[in-house]
Amino acid sequence: MVTRSRPTTALALAVCLLGGCLLGGCTEERNEPGHVRCTEHEEERVAVLARLPILDARPVGAEATGGFSGCGEDDSGDPVASHAAHTYRSTLTESEIRAYYWDELKKDGWRNASTAIAPEVAPALAFLRGISCLVKDIEGTRVVVTVAFDPPPGSSASPAPAAFAVTATDQDPENLQSPC
C-alpha cells in the first residue's frame, strides 16, 4: 500500500486547480483600480502596452507623475479595452506637447487612421487641435494612442503646469473600420 504525503497531495491539488483555470479561462482578480474581472489574456495585453516606448517618451522638462492601466469591466459591467498610460506634468503648452508627441509617434511608426479629419486638414494640424487617431499593430492587435489633458485645455481651471496622459489602448477588433 502506497500513501501520499501532504506535500505531494497539495502539489497535485495545485496542479489540478491551475490546469482547470487554464482550460476554463479563469480570470485574475487584481487589487488595482481599473482591473475588474480581467482575463489572463487582458492582463498580458496590459503588460505589453505598459512597456511601449511611446509611453516613456516625454518632452524635455516634463515630469513623470505616475500611470494607470485597466481591463475587464467597468462598474456597470460594460467591457473595458486593455489599456496602459503614463501621466506627466509640464510647463509647455498643449500645442507644444502635442507637437512633440506627433513627431515621436511618426518616428516610432504610428500612422494616422482618423475618419474624423476632413481631407483638406493635415493630420498634424488635426492632432495639434486634439483630434487624433494614431494606430500601430502591436503583437497582432491594433493599438490606438492618445494624449489627453486634465482638465481639458481651454477650461478656466487649466492648471500651470499642464497635466496630461499618454494612453495606449487595444482597439476593439469588431470596430476596425472606425478606430476613433
C-alpha positions in Angstrom: 0.0 0.0 0.0 1.3 3.4 -1.0 0.4 6.5 1.0 0.9 10.1 -0.2 2.4 12.7 2.0 0.7 16.0 2.5 3.2 18.0 0.2 2.6 15.6 -2.7 -1.2 15.9 -2.2 -1.0 19.7 -2.0 1.1 19.8 -5.2 -1.3 17.6 -7.0 -4.2 19.8 -5.9 -2.4 22.9 -7.1 -1.7 21.4 -10.5 -5.4 20.4 -10.9 -6.5 23.9 -10.0 -4.0 25.5 -12.4 -5.0 23.1 -15.1 -8.7 23.8 -14.5 -8.1 27.6 -14.7 -6.1 27.3 -17.9 -8.7 25.1 -19.6 -11.7 27.0 -18.1 -10.4 30.5 -18.7 -10.2 31.8 -15.1 -10.0 35.5 -14.6 -7.3 37.0 -12.4 -8.6 39.5 -9.9 -6.1 42.2 -9.0 -6.3 44.6 -6.2 -5.8 47.5 -8.6 -8.3 50.1 -9.7 -9.5 49.5 -13.3 -8.8 45.8 -13.3 -12.2 44.2 -12.8 -12.7 40.6 -14.0 -9.7 40.8 -16.3 -8.8 37.6 -18.2 -5.3 36.4 -18.2 -5.0 37.5 -21.8 -6.2 41.0 -21.0 -3.7 41.3 -18.2 -1.0 40.1 -20.6 -2.1 42.8 -23.1 -1.9 45.5 -20.3 1.7 44.4 -19.6 2.6 44.6 -23.3 1.0 48.1 -23.6 2.7 49.4 -20.4 6.1 48.6 -22.0 5.6 50.6 -25.2 8.4 53.1 -25.6 6.0 55.9 -26.6 4.6 55.9 -23.0 8.0 56.6 -21.6 8.7 59.4 -24.2 8.2 62.9 -22.8 9.2 66.4 -23.8 12.3 68.0 -22.1 11.3 69.3 -18.7 8.1 67.1 -18.4 7.9 65.4 -15.1 6.6 61.8 -14.8 3.7 61.7 -12.2 2.5 58.1 -12.4 0.4 56.0 -14.6 -2.7 53.8 -14.8 -4.0 50.8 -16.6 -7.1 48.8 -16.9 -9.1 45.9 -18.5 -12.1 43.7 -17.9 -15.3 45.6 -17.0 -16.3 49.0 -15.6 -18.6 49.4 -12.6 -21.7 49.0 -14.8 -20.4 45.7 -16.3 -19.5 47.2 -19.7 -16.3 45.9 -21.3 -13.1 47.9 -20.9 -10.4 47.6 -23.5 -6.9 46.7 -22.2 -5.0 50.0 -21.8 -2.0 51.5 -20.1 -0.9 55.1 -19.6 1.8 57.2 -18.2 1.0 60.6 -16.7 3.1 63.8 -16.8 3.2 67.4 -15.8 4.8 70.1 -17.9 5.1 73.8 -18.2 4.8 73.5 -22.0 1.6 74.5 -23.8 -0.8 71.9 -25.1 0.3 72.6 -28.7 4.0 72.2 -27.8 3.2 68.9 -26.1 1.1 67.6 -28.9 3.8 68.7 -31.5 6.4 66.7 -29.5 4.2 63.6 -29.5 3.2 63.9 -33.1 6.9 63.8 -34.1 7.7 60.9 -31.7 4.7 58.9 -32.8 5.5 59.3 -36.5 9.2 58.4 -35.9 8.0 55.2 -34.0 5.9 54.0 -36.9 2.4 55.1 -35.7 0.1 56.1 -38.5 -3.0 58.3 -38.8 -6.3 56.3 -39.1 -8.8 59.0 -38.2 -12.0 59.2 -40.1 -12.9 62.4 -38.3 -10.3 64.5 -40.1 -11.6 66.4 -43.2 -9.4 65.6 -46.3 -8.3 69.3 -46.5 -6.9 69.3 -42.9 -3.4 68.0 -42.5 -3.3 65.2 -39.9 -0.5 67.0 -37.9 -2.8 70.1 -37.6 -5.7 67.9 -36.5 -3.5 66.2 -33.9 -2.5 69.7 -32.6 -6.2 70.5 -32.3 -6.8 67.4 -30.3 -8.3 65.2 -33.0 -6.2 62.2 -33.1 -6.2 58.5 -34.0 -2.7 57.2 -34.3 -2.6 53.4 -34.6 0.1 50.7 -34.8 0.0 46.9 -34.9 1.4 45.6 -31.6 1.8 41.8 -31.5 -1.1 41.2 -33.8 -3.5 43.7 -32.2 -4.2 47.3 -33.4 -3.4 49.8 -30.7 -4.6 53.4 -30.5 -2.5 56.0 -28.7 -4.0 59.2 -27.4 -2.7 62.3 -25.5 -5.3 63.8 -23.1 -5.1 66.8 -20.8 -6.6 67.2 -17.3 -8.5 69.4 -17.2 -9.2 69.8 -20.9 -7.4 72.8 -22.4 -9.5 76.0 -22.6 -11.3 75.4 -19.3 -11.0 78.2 -16.8 -9.4 75.8 -14.3 -6.5 74.9 -16.6 -3.5 74.4 -14.4 0.0 75.6 -15.0 1.8 73.3 -15.4 -0.3 71.1 -17.7 -1.2 67.6 -16.5 -1.5 65.1 -19.3 -1.6 61.4 -20.0 -0.3 59.3 -22.9 -2.5 56.2 -23.3 -2.2 53.1 -25.4 -5.4 51.2 -25.8 -6.2 47.9 -27.6 -8.7 48.5 -30.3 -11.9 46.5 -30.3 -11.5 44.0 -33.2 -15.1 44.5 -34.1 -14.6 48.2 -34.7 -11.6 48.2 -37.0 -13.3 50.2 -39.7 -13.9 53.2 -37.4 -11.0 53.2 -35.0 -11.6 56.7 -33.5 
